[in-house]
């Protein structure tokens, strides 16, 4: 389904928002899967006459996939993917250069503090004169799909053609009026920071929405996020993408792959899944950004949830297949593509760890400095 916030969406971060004068409610840059899962489960439960918190355990069994950002394009919607962590934008000549990061062979006598068996990821032939540039946070699916299919090591790009930064922050200042004097009451001034789901291109405006896949959610105008701001919930959704043409043959030929997470993932051993494998494929290298910290409020238990550090969306895991047959590799692709892959079952139901697969030749690049 598609959820299109009509008002700036507030999905607060962990900083306190008290009644102190000057307090600010800050929003995350993009909603977490558990936020959408909770909202969808509540909406489904209320539509079916469930009672909360009595039916909370029943509601938690409703699984979702997503959310991903969607952008209105022409008469439809296109999916946007988080920028992959194995792509780096560096300054170049007239245009910036998009570099691909790959697992590196450091050669004899060079050591790292990575766990044994993991290779570092980087640019094989770095140029110390180039400076890193800000990468657009969201890529159109067409561009993202090209990146899944053995992209070049380096190439000039126009930054704006790669994508954009998604919802725009919007700050509102609030106060409380004294009904007798119609003036502001002393000490009742605060700000809220929300996400505006539109993108302005010169004089045009493009609508943005949250795409997720779940069964049974009703359509209509319902609240979402903080301050019960309204959003349009639509049964219409964007079709789930299929694996790129030729990807399966590439996996069978090279017996290696990349697993890219579209939503944050949570694993029992930090950034590594149990057994250091993705559905049986051995992890050889990882490209990921700073951990995403998430918490929340447990309405059933009426207490705060413990904070957790998650693998951020866009993280890339380079994996190698064991001595599998071609049929096993084909099954592996089905078990990973657009599936939630976090370690715990409840996290998978909550939408954490939505993954897709890209190509990798399995070759370690030799670092040249």
Secondary structure by P-SEA (a helix, b strand, c coil): cbbbbccccccccccccccccbbbbbbcccccaaaaaaaaaaaaaaaaccccccaaaaaaaccccccbbbbbcccbbbbbbcccccbbbbbcccbbbbbbbcccccccccccccccccccccccccccccccccccccccaaaaaaaacccccbbbbcccccccccbbbbbbbbbbbccccccccccccbbbbbbccccccccbbbbbbbbbbbcccccccccccccbbbbbbbcccccccccccaaaaaaaaccbbbbbbccbbbbcccccccccccccbbbcbbbbccbbbbbbbcccccccccccccccccbbbbbbbccccaaaaaaaaaacccccccccaaaaaacccccbbbbbccbbbbbcc
